Amino acid sequence: MRQRLLRYIPAIGWLRRYDRHALGNDVAAAALVTVIVIPQSLAFALLAGLPAEAGLYASILPCIFYAIFGTSNTLAVGPVALISLMSAAAVGDVATQGTAGFMIASIYLALLSGLILLVMGLLRLGFLSNFISHPVISGFITASGILIAASQMKYLMGIDVPGDNAVELALGFYRNMDETSFPTLALGLPALAFLYLMRDHLGPFLAQIKVSNRVSVILVRLGPVIAVVVATILVSWLNLAQQGIDVVGEVPAGLPPLALPQGSLELIQNLMVPAMLISIVTFVESVSLAHKLAARRHERIDPDQELLGLGTANIASAFSGGFAVAGGFSRSIINYDAGARTPAAGAFTAIGIGLITLFFTPLFSNLPKAVLAAAIIISVLSLVDFRAVRETWKYSRHDGAALVGTIGVTLVFGVIPGILTGIALSLILYLWRTSRPHSALVGRIRGSEAFRNIARHDVETDPRVLILRVDESLYFANARYLEDRVFTVIEEQPQLEEFILMCPAVNYIDASALDSLEAINGRLHDAGIRLHLSEVKGPVMDKLNQSRFLQGLNGDVFMTTYEAWCELRTKPANTDPGAVHPDS
Amino acid sequence: MRQRLLRYIPAIGWLRRYDRHALGNDVAAAALVTVIVIPQSLAFALLAGLPAEAGLYASILPCIFYAIFGTSNTLAVGPVALISLMSAAAVGDVATQGTAGFMIASIYLALLSGLILLVMGLLRLGFLSNFISHPVISGFITASGILIAASQMKYLMGIDVPGDNAVELALGFYRNMDETSFPTLALGLPALAFLYLMRDHLGPFLAQIKVSNRVSVILVRLGPVIAVVVATILVSWLNLAQQGIDVVGEVPAGLPPLALPQGSLELIQNLMVPAMLISIVTFVESVSLAHKLAARRHERIDPDQELLGLGTANIASAFSGGFAVAGGFSRSIINYDAGARTPAAGAFTAIGIGLITLFFTPLFSNLPKAVLAAAIIISVLSLVDFRAVRETWKYSRHDGAALVGTIGVTLVFGVIPGILTGIALSLILYLWRTSRPHSALVGRIRGSEAFRNIARHDVETDPRVLILRVDESLYFANARYLEDRVFTVIEEQPQLEEFILMCPAVNYIDASALDSLEAINGRLHDAGIRLHLSEVKGPVMDKLNQSRFLQGLNGDVFMTTYEAWCELRTKPANTDPGAVHPDS
């Protein structure tokens, strides 16, 4: 019982060892994270199509729940760009932005994702996230980064451009370009330039003047905070909101009520597929980030428990007026570099943001959206990684195709079709590859016990004995191919009497492949050819012993191919198959 | 050009060699097939929820198109039980049985399946059918057989029971049982008994009195024809239709018009998923049957070209008032045993059924539905294969679970969710298995060059050198697992300096696994451990050479594990890694 509690509520473990030293570190990290994530949280709420305060709400309770159930000491959860974009796209299909229905749908999307993550965690289904290959994730993130940057351009230009794919956005910009607000541009472009310089040149400069790396990372991340503060002061001072510069406007003060709005069954049905996709992306991204951070400090995380942490965080977000959350890259890096020791840092961040939501929201009313957009654009540019495209393509055409396909579909059709296509491409290309496994006819290297590819080496062969080596596990996707391959090679060899299937690379034979082996055995039998196996691995042999295949096999199973070769080759032609064993 | 024509229209090839001998055989086979498939075609139309004549229409043009584009000499296409049931279930979701909309939807379903098959054929996508494992197909067929038999019971009892899953059917029977028509039962039960005896006992009896196997097969298959003829005569003679016995009723004479009814875009969207599933089942079932028949005569078929044959057959069916068709087991067996030589036999069958549709439809009006139902029930019982369940379960829990899951979902939720679940289960269980590959720490068998599992053998080890053998290709589904496994084993071995990954069973390393190898390399580097590879296969090594992984590798790649062992083991501790090569 106690073990179970400890396993499901990691907080019990670290709270018992909690001391003043950890407290000091955690509070310091939380203070820094609070300041830095405020502009982010507001901006990602806008990206998700929601009022700015939703971003604050999504950074309070979720942090506390992740602190209780999560296993990473440094992962900080809250709104993140990728998930906010997916939320906007999914909810945009069932409701109109700006309506109450849109907010309700966003909340239900977070609730469903949370429940899915929770159930996956309780059933220990973390392995399901393995279904997406890295190139697909990388392509998806690159394309999403481009989409996010493109979608934020409208705030920089002060125009209205709807759409959640590159085609719609491009059309929208083309149509509405002449409505560009130049005051907005005059504020946004310098902000963009400033943020770009901060991100790309402040770090190297600080390194030159020997500022330590940890301090440098934090100073660089303060860029958006500085931009937001300066811009807000400018707008208030010069009364720019009257000049047509779009601002965040009044943000209600006070904590969100703990309640779930009324939703319909139809809404839940419509959001089910996007919620699944969002949970997968949330899990994959958060866990890979948590892994990286943990590895640096030689800590470990438990992926299945992470599902519970992320699941409860999303459910908490839904119950407190937030939207879908995940482990965020930049808030986690700050948390890590500022020296957070335990998940308590997350809880302290929640308290910090809670205080701000209670007392300081009036400060945000004059915050210009153009500057928030500039901050998003600069931050997502680091998601775009074309070098990975080139490298992946060079390494493997299949992986490269999956990556390019995912980027293409995401850009043209949007994030939901994009990630679906990516998952399908991962699987299809994998199955396609293993469905035509590498196989080679082999012969004996003269004077040795080794057998090599006939096409590549000068080897000894025998027209009555054929040896085929298959370099893949045998399973449903390649069972038919194996049959075809065997029948093709035996057709070309009319004198054939003994056929040896060499299995050193066969790690598994599933029931479909067993059917095919039986079919091959039957057909070879009809043709007067015996089927032998050689170098069958232990676990595979154990399985075969449980089936009736070996009883029906009209040849033998040999430990080594050389043994089979000696026995079958020295056998005089046309003898009784019962009297096969020679004296040699 | 000519090669292309020959490839896409196999009929050109065999027509040039066509002679009187083949003609005689084909016509004789076609005559027999025509007689035997008439009751079947009528019955499967009823099973698909359509008027009886649709079954005849679906046996005319499709046969001709398959004869032109198909590659099997003996496969006979037309309505088949499994596809008819799937068609009824899919169309039942969008239209009400007995309405014009139902017929239109059935036609569009055939059209869409045909187009999907055709496109798959033109793109040579036959390999996609490999995605369903044999156990899943076998479970699906068993469950469908049970569902078909259950759905036909209503005709035997003369009551109305709607529903396309076992739960609905059971409830329906329970509710309407008291309306059972005893005259119908009095006709149907003897027919059932007669057909059962014909199927199971006529063959052995004929074998005893030395009737040849070929003749015996044909006589056995004549059972339904005899039952139908006798029952029709009885009904006409005793005027049983007036006694409440349900008959086929008036079947319009004449060939169907060549036209496609008006359909809507919404209908097409709703039928898209079922059409895909029907095409996959059509293809898998027809091709596996064609393969078996071809193998017996040492002929070959071309699966990709079969897609064109089956696709055009379905499109032709849609344009002539039919419904979804496939290669039928019993009609093909008759065709084979009656000695069909070329696909022309199919075209002659089409002519035979055409003549019957033109001139003999009045004969069917008094055909009792109960006897058709009895014929279906007896014929589908052979689809139910519980032995396969037991054997598969015994051989592999995974395959067994996929099989049982498919049967369960098909029975409880119907055929469409059933086959979807089956496909998902095949893939998930496969990925789950390969996502936790077998791996073993190995040591050297004293005095040899062989390395074996430490847990199983008494082997020589070294606390500074660890060798891990992974028995699976490395790809996205197991990339994370590999990382975890490596970090776990190195944690347990504090003196470790050299880590060797032994790769004799690694047939492929995809981009995701390459990322993981890089992560492992980096993390081992941080821990002061070098990463080496041994026994990397040629094709895998070629790939690695195209990546930057080998430049970053902080250890070496060795041809054999023994070589690595000699070099790394004799290395004096704590020397410069640049001066590793010993003199030995």
Interface residues (C-beta under 8 A of the other chain):
Chain A: F127 L128 N130 F131 I132 S133 H134 P135 A295 R300 P303 E391 T392 K394 Y395 S396 H398 D399 G400 S426 L427 I428 Y430 L431 W432 R433 T434 S435 R436 P437 H438 D471 E472 S473 Y475 F476 A477 N478 A479 R480 Y481 F487 P504 A505 N507 Y508 D510 A511 S512 L514 D515 A519 R523 K537 P539 K543 Q546 S547 R548
Chain B: F127 L128 N130 F131 I132 S133 H134 P135 A295 R300 P303 E391 T392 K394 Y395 S396 H398 D399 G400 S426 L427 I428 Y430 L431 W432 R433 T434 S435 R436 P437 H438 D471 E472 S473 Y475 F476 A477 N478 A479 R480 Y481 F487 P504 A505 N507 Y508 D510 A511 S512 L514 D515 A519 R523 K537 P539 K543 Q546 S547 R548
